[in-house]
Every structure is written in C-alpha cells, then in structure tokens.
Amino acid sequence: MSLKKIFAITFSLLILSINFAFAEENSTILTPYSSGYNKYTNNPYGYEIILLDALELKEDIVSVKSRFESENVVVDILYDNFENSLDNITTYINYGNKGILRNPDFVITREYNHNFNGTNSHITLFERRKVKSDVPDRNYYAMIAFPRHNKEVITVFIKSAHPIYIDYIMPSFKLTNKAGTMKEDVIFKPVQKKFDEKTSVFFDNYFINNEKIDFGIFEPTYPTYDYRLKQLEQMFDYEFPVVLLYNSFVLPFKTDYMNLAKEQGKVVEYGLYTTDFIDGREVDITLDIIEGKYDDYLDRLAQSFNEYDYPVLFRLNNEMNGEWVWYSAHLVGKDTDLFIECWRYIYNKFKEHGVDNLLFVWNPNEKSFPGYAYNHYLNYYPGDEYVNIVGLTSYNTGNYYIGETWRSFAESYDHFYYDYVKRFEHPMMITEFSGASLGGNKSAWFEDMFNRITQYDRIKLAVLWNGQDYDMTKPEKPVSRNYRIDQEQDVIDAVRTGLERLK
C-alpha cells in the first residue's frame, strides 16, 4: 500500500474521529443534506431524520421535543421511554388514539404499519375541520411512531395546512446509537406588565415583595353562604385574602358573587374552563373559541372585568395535561398548539378591551396523564408574554382508589417544584391543595405541610381546598377523598396552629 493511500486512510479516520467527538459534544446537529433538505441528528435520543430545509429548527424544550416549522407545516420529534411504567409501544398507540376517537371534531382517516427505509413504523393519519381562514390552519395530522424496542419510541408528529405527503416532508428516518448528553432547555422569564393600580399593589405585596407565604381558601358554599367563610376565619383565626371560584362558558360573569368578594376584600382566583353544555353534555370548545364563535361571550366577560375594577387571579384551563379535563390535548387531537392558540386568543381579546386587572395563572397538573411526550406539561406553555404566575397543583389523595397512595407534602411537591424552579423565573402559587382523610394521619400531614412549605421559597400563595370528592361509580356516591379541614378537631388545631405561625 502506498504512503499516499495510507495517509488518505489515516486522514479519513481522523476526520471520522473528530466528527464523532463533535457529535457527542454537540448533542443535536443540523447540516445540509441535499438540494432542498437538511439532516438533523439527535445523539442523546439516537436518531437521524431528513427534512425539508424550509422548516426552521426550534429547540426551546429540546428535552421534550425538537420542532421544525414553516408557515404551513410543523414537525415535532418526540421521545418516550416507558421503562418504569406499565406503558409500551402497543398501549402508546392504542390508548393515544382513543383520545382522538372520543372527540367528534377529529377523524382518523388511515392507520397502518410501514417499513420506512428499513425502520419499522406505525402511522396514524387524522384531520379536523379548518377553523382559521386568515392564516394557514394546520388541520391535517400524521403520527409516525418508530419503536426502538417495546419500551422506547421516537414519534414524528406532522401538522400541515394541506394533505400530508410524508415522503416529501421527511424522505428518510433511521434510529442510531445514543450518545452524549442532551442540551439544556431555555429558561422562561415573565414579561413585565402594566396593571391597574390596585392589581399592581396586590401583585407586589403578595408575589414580588412578599417574604412570607399567604394562604387562600376554597369553600364550596362561598359566596352563596358567605357566613361559612366567616366561620372558617374565626375557627382558624386567619383572614384569607384569596378565594377560589370555578367557572365555564356555560356561566356568565357572576356580578353579585364577585362584588361580594370585593366588598369583603377578597381577591378571586377565577378559574375558567373552555367548556360548554351542548345537547345536554359538557364539551370542549377550543376550536369554536379560536374560530370566533364565542367572541360575544368574551367581549361581555372583558367588559365585566373592566367594570369590576379589582385584582383577579385569572386561572385559565388548569390541569390541562390531565385527561380528565375536556380541553386536554389528549382529547383535542394531541395538538397542544390548539391549547396555546386558545389561551392567546382569550388573552388578546381581553387586551383589545384594555383589561388590566387580570393576573394570568398558568397551572399544569403535577404529573401528565397520559405520561406521553406529546402531553408533557411544557408543550402547553403559551409564552412569556401570556403568563404572569406559574401555578402548582398536587393533592395528597389518600388511598381510596386503586393506584393512589398516601403521600407527604414533600412527596407531593418536591418532584415538580424543583423542576419548575429550574425552568421558570415567574412567581409561583399553589392554586389548590389539601390532604385526604383516608390512608394516614391527616392532622400530622398538615403539621408537616406547614413545617415544610416555607422551604419552597418561590411559592408566595397557597390556596387550601376545603371540599370533598365523591365516588360517582356507586349508587350512594360516598365520599372518596375528604379534603375538609373544618371537621376533625385535631385537623382544625393543626391548621390553626400552622396558620398562626406563618402569619
């Protein structure tokens, strides 16, 4: 072999070695591939994909998904690992599609297995009606699942304003060996807003410059029987500055209720769900809102908030990553962009009307159900401009239901509070929480909670939930989770002592 050939081989090996080291150091790489296409390599998750070069790469939450986007097309590449769960590739496909099938606004048009250039995949094509005419509406969908093995899958999720031709958008995909460490996600930061004077004072006093933690309350009879709240405040020797009320698009702005809360100096945590009752059943109206069908309702609501002239903690569509709410993307085409569009639509509608007394509270559930990457809570984040406060929700549910266990306050909150702290610079609040009676010592749970909650120094407000859940599967509808804090004397004593200490 000639020296020239040996040198060429040695040089090639050196280049390959450098490229491999470069690939490990750079966890994701985007390079030109051919005319009109780029190659994207994700080393930590182990795949390569060829995509149209007109698609712009976004890696804000690259630990969850890599996004490629143009005006007409979005491609999300998601990674799921089910090693420590009951899920596998079969449940992922079948259970995921059940969510689509439950929503009449979405139709599965084809489902089939396909060998994609030597890599097996399962493809689901589905679509919905168009709801926007002024901009491209990506209402055609393709979910392409590439299982590495039974417990690990890469999903390419395509959304397009036109019928999807997969081979044109992504002519090649292959699984590769995993290497390197995933790069960091962005840190989300609130945008400073100009609120009216009363709202600014409340925001500053309770969230920005608050060196302690304050507590609000949900009392199910308030304000219809407002004397119950007064009894609670006397019982606990504590004046709750915030009360929680629930609303949906079925209900108008309850002027009398809101005015009573204002007269009593209570700031309302105004929960609003994008649901309505149509033909005798509750339905999600995300698409209808985006389409403008509820503009009259939103206009009246904005006017009511303007006339109200008092601070409001506006909690829109909380626990959106839980399949028990109709507006969860699991039930709305697996498309979290629709949740975000709906959120921004409502936000901008209020902005058009000059509403300046709403503090927008974005509030996922502690865990995502189902726990698939397309339903990850970060996919629902509407953007820094649209969120003033990050809300947290977790309950010690007790053990009435199979699969639920008694958890301490730290077991309920540690696992996601410290994740939120790394990802968000927003002030935080616990929007609702409590401990159930069945499964452990309830008074000891509250004693421990009051001792530990001050360790979560980013949380400035926590709203106690004084209510009960019922088992609706049984004729007698027994209490399944008793979250009341005003029944057992030892619980009353524990709550009163804890509130007194943290005043």
N, C-alpha and C positions, 0 to 999 in steps of 0.2 A: 504494500500500500504506500502511495506516495506521501511525502511530507505535506504536500498541499491538501490532499484528501483528509489526512489525519487532522490537520489544522482546522479544516472546514467542519469535520465531525465534532471536534472539541469545542469549537466556537458555537455550534448549534446546541450542544449540550449545555454550555454555559448560558446561552440565551434562554433555554428552557428552564434552567435552574433559577435564573433571575426572574423570569416571568412567574414561576411557581411561587417564589418568595414574595413577589409583588402581589400576586393573587391572594396569598394568605394575609399579607399586611393590609391590603385593601379588600375588605370583606365583600364588597359589591363593585362590579366593574361594568361600564358601558362603553362599547367600542364599535366603530363602523364595521359592518359585515359585508354588505354588497350594495348595489345600487338600490336605494330606497329602504334599506333595512339596517338595523343595529342589532348587536348581540349583547344581551345582559346576562352577566354571570353573578350568581349569588352563592358564594362559597360556604358560609355557615349553614345555609339551608340546603345546599347541594343540588343546584340545577342551572341549566343554561337555556335561554329562550331567545329566539329570533323574532323581532317585532318591527313594525313599520317605523321608520326614522322620523315620521311626522309626529309621533307620540312623545310628549315631554315627560321625563322621569321626575317623580316626586318621592322623596324618602323621609318625609316628616315623621312617620311612625313605621320605620322600616322593620322594626322588630315584629310588627303585626302584618304589614303588607308593603309591597313595592307597587307604586302606582304609575301607570303611563297614561297620558291624557292628551286628547286634542279636542276640538270643538264638537266633533261628532262621536268620538269613541273614547271609552275608558277601559283600561285593562288593569285589574288588580291581581297580584300574585300573592297568595296567602299560604301560610304554613301551619299545619296542625300535627300535633303529636299526642296520641291518646294513651301513652304508656301507663299512666297512673289513673286511668278511668275505665268505665265499662264500655266506652265507645270503641268502634273500629271502623274500617272503611265502609262496611255494609250499613251500619247504623247512621254513619255520617251522611251517606247518600239518601237512604230511605227516609230517615227522620227529618233531614233537612228539606226534602221535597214535600213532606206532609204540610209544612208551613205554607208553601206556595199553594198547595191544593185547598187549603182552608180559606183562601182569600179569592172571592169571585172576580176581583179586578185583575187577576193574573191567570194565565193559561199556559200549561206545559204543552208544547207543540211536538216535541220529539225527545226521546230518551234512548240512548244506545251506547254500547261499548265500541271502542275504536282503538286500533293499534296505530299510534301516532309516531311514524318513523322509527318503529322498533320499541316504543314505550307504550304500554297499555294505559288506557284512559277510559273514564266513563263521562259521557257528555249529556247534559240536560239543556235543552233549548226551551225558552219560555218567553212570553211577552205580555204586555199590558196596553191599555189604550193610551194614546197621547194626551197629555194634559197641558202642554205648552205649545203655542204657535209662534211666539215671537223669537224664540231661540230653539236650537236643536234639542229635542227631547229624546233621551236615550232609553227608549222603551222596548228594545229587543235585547234579550239576555242569553248568555251561554255560560254554563258552569262546567268546566273541564277538570275532572279530578284525576290526578296522577298518583296512584299509591306507590310508595317506596316498598312498603310491606303492609300488613294488615292494620298496623297501629300508627302509620305515618303517611301523610298525604300532602302533596302540593296541589293547590287549586288555582287555575287561571279563570278569573271571573271577568267576562267581557260584557260591556254595555254599549249599545250602538243606537244611533238615531235611524239606522237603516237595517234591513235584514242582514244577519251576520254570516259572512263567509270566513270561516275560521282559518283556512289555509292561506288566505290573503293577509289577514291581520297578523297571524303568527305561523309562519310556514315550518317552524321547527321548534321542538322542545325535547330536552333529554335530562335525565337525572344524572348527577355526578357525585363524586365523593365529597363529603362535607369536610370543610377545613376553615381554620381561622375563627375569629370572634366577631359577632355582629356589632356594627357601629351603633352609636348612641342615637336615640330618638331626640327630636327637638324638645325644648322646654317651653311650655306655653305660658304666656305672660298677659295679664289683663291690660286692656287699653283704658287709660284714664278718661272718665266721662264727666260731663257736666250735668248734675242732677239739680232739682229744685232745692231750695234752702233746707227744708225740713228733711228731705231724703239725704242730703249731704251730711247734715248733723247726725242723723241716725247711723249712716254708713260709717262715719268717722268714729263715733262713740262706741259702736258695738263691734266693728270689724277692723278698722285701720289702727286706731289708737287704744284699743281695749287690751289691757294687760291681764285680764282675768277671763273667765268663761261665764256666760249668762245662759239661762235656761228658759225655753218657751214650753208651751203645753198644747196638746190636742185633747180636748174634752168634747166627746161626741154630741153632747146636748147644747154646746155653745154655738151661737148666741141665743138660740130659741129659749133656753132656760139659763140665762146668764148668771142666775144666783148660784148655779153649781160651780162655776169658775170662782166666784167669790168664796164659796165654802172651801174649795181646794186651797186658795191662797191663805185663808185663815188656818186651815189644817196644817199647812206646811210653813206658815209664817214667811211667805215669799210672794212677791209680786212678779208675775210672769209678764215680761214685756212683749212677747210674741205669742200669737195663737195661730193654729193651723186650721184652714178650711179647704175643703175639696170642691172642685167644680168641673163641669164638662160643657160641651157646646149645646147640651140639652138645656142647661140652666142659664138664665140671664144674669147679669151683674146684680147681686143681691144688695141693693142700695141700703135698705134698713139694717141688715146684718153688718155691713161694712161701716156704716155711720155709727152704729152702737159700739163697735170695736174702737173706732177712732175716738169717740167721746170718752171711752174708758182708758184711753192712752195705749191701746194695744196695736202693735204693728201686725198685720195679717200676712202669714205665709200663704199665699194664694196659689194653691195647686190647680192647674188647668190641664185636662186631658183632651186630646184631639179625637174625641169620640162623640157620636150622636146616636139617638134611638130612631131607627128607621124600620118600618114594618114590624114593630114590636120587639126588636132586638138591638143590642148595642153593637155598633160597627165603627171601625176606624174610618176617619175622613181625611187622612193625609192627602190623598190625591185630589179630593174635592177642594181642600183649602188652597193647595198650590194652583189649582185651576181657577180660583177666584169665586167659587160658589158660596163661600162663607164670608165674603167681604162685608156684607151688611152687618153681620154679627160682630166682626172685628172692628168695624167703624163705630158701632154703638159701644162696644167694650172700651175702646180707646177714649171715647167721649166720657164714659163713666169714670175711667181712671183720672182723666183731667179734672173732672168736677170733684172727684174725691179729695184731691189735694192733700194727700198724706202718704208716707212711705209704704211701699208694698214689696215684700219678698216674693217675686213672681217665679214660681217653680213650674216650669212647663214640661209636661211629659216625663215625669220622673220614672226611674227604674226601667228605662227604655230597652235595656239589654236583657230583660226578663220576658220570657214567652207568655207570661200571664197577662201582659198588657197588649191591647189590640194594635198599638202603634209600634210595637217591636218589629225590627226589620225581619226577624224570623218569620213573621206573618205578613210582611209587606215586601215580598219579592227578594228577600235577603239583601235589600238595597238600602244601606244606611244613608246614602246620599239623599234619599227622599225625606228621611227624618230631618236632615240638616237643611234641606230646601224649605221644608215646612216651618222649621224654627226661624230661619232667616226671614221668611215671608211674613210671619207674625211680628217679628222684631221690627222689620222695616215698615210694616203697616202702622205700628204704634209710633215709630219715628216720624212718619209722614204727618201724623196728627199732633206732634210736639209733646208726646207723653214723656215726662222727665222725672217721674216718681217711682219707677219700677227698677228694682234690683234683680236682674235675671240670674236665677239659680239653676245651674246645670247639675243634674243629680242622677248618675247611674246607680244601679244596684251593686252591692259588694262583689257579687260574682255574676258572670254571664251564664244565662240558661237559654238555649243550649250553649255549652262552652266551646263553640267553634270560632275560628278566627274571623269569619265574616260577621259574627255577632260580638266581637270584642268591644269593650266599652269605648276605647279610643276612637273607633270608627264613627262614633256618634257625636264627637266633639264639633260644635258648629263654628268654631273660630274665636280668636281672642277678642274681636270686636263685639261679639254677641254674648259674652259670659262675664258677669261681674263677680259671682261667688260660685265656688265648687261645693256641691253638697255631697254628703256621705250618708248612706243608709245601711244599717245592719241590725238585726234583732237577735237576741238570744231566744230562739223559737221554742225552747224546751224539746220534749221528745214524744209529743202526742202522735205525730205522723212517722211512719216508717222512713228511715233515712235521715231524720232530723235528730240532732243530739244537743244536749245542754252544753252551752259554751260560755266561758267567762267573757267579760268585756274585752279583755286583751285578745282572746281567741277570735272574737267577732270583728275586731277593728285593726289589729296590727298588720294583717296580711295585705290590706289595701290602703290603709292610711299612709304608710311609709312609701308605698308605690306612688300615691298621689303627690306626696311632698316632693319627690324627685322630679315629677313631670309638670307640676303646676305651681306658679307663683301667686295664684289667687288666694284671697282669704277664704276660709272654709267654715262650714257649719254642718252639724248633724241635723238633717231635716226632720227626722222622726226616728225614735228608737225606744226600746224597753226590754224588759226581761219577762219571760213567761213564768207561770207558777209550777208547771209540771216538769219534773226531772231533776230538781235540785233545790237548794236553799235560796229562795227569792230575796229575802232581806239581806242575806250575806252577799248576794250578787250586786245589789245596789250599793252596799257599803264599799265593796271592792271597786265598783264603777266610779264612785265619787273620789276614791283614792287615786285611781289611775287616769282619769280623764284629763287632769291637768298636765300629764306628760305629753299629751297631743297639743302642743303649744300653738299650732296653726288653727285649731278649731276654736272659734270665738263664741259660738252659739250652739246649743243643743236642745232639741225640742222633744220633750218627754211625751210618749203616746199612752194616754190613759183610756184604753179601749180593750175590746175583746174580738177575737176571731172565732168563727163558728164552723163546725163540720157540717157542710151543706149536703153531704152524701147520705146522711142519716135522717130519718123522718123527724126525730125530735130535735135535730140541729143543736147538739150540745156544744158548749164552749170548748174549742180545741186549743186555743192559746189565750190564756188570761193575762193580759198585759196591764191590768188595772193596778194603780199604785195607791188607791184610796180604800181598800177593803180590809186587808190583814193589818193588825196593829203593829206588828214587828216591821212590816214593809213601810208603813206610814212613818214610823220612828226613824228608820234608816234614811228615807228620802228627806225628811225634815232636818235631820242632823247634817246630812251631806249638803243640802242647800244652804243651811245656816253657815256652815264652814266656808263655803265658796262665794258668799255674798260680796 
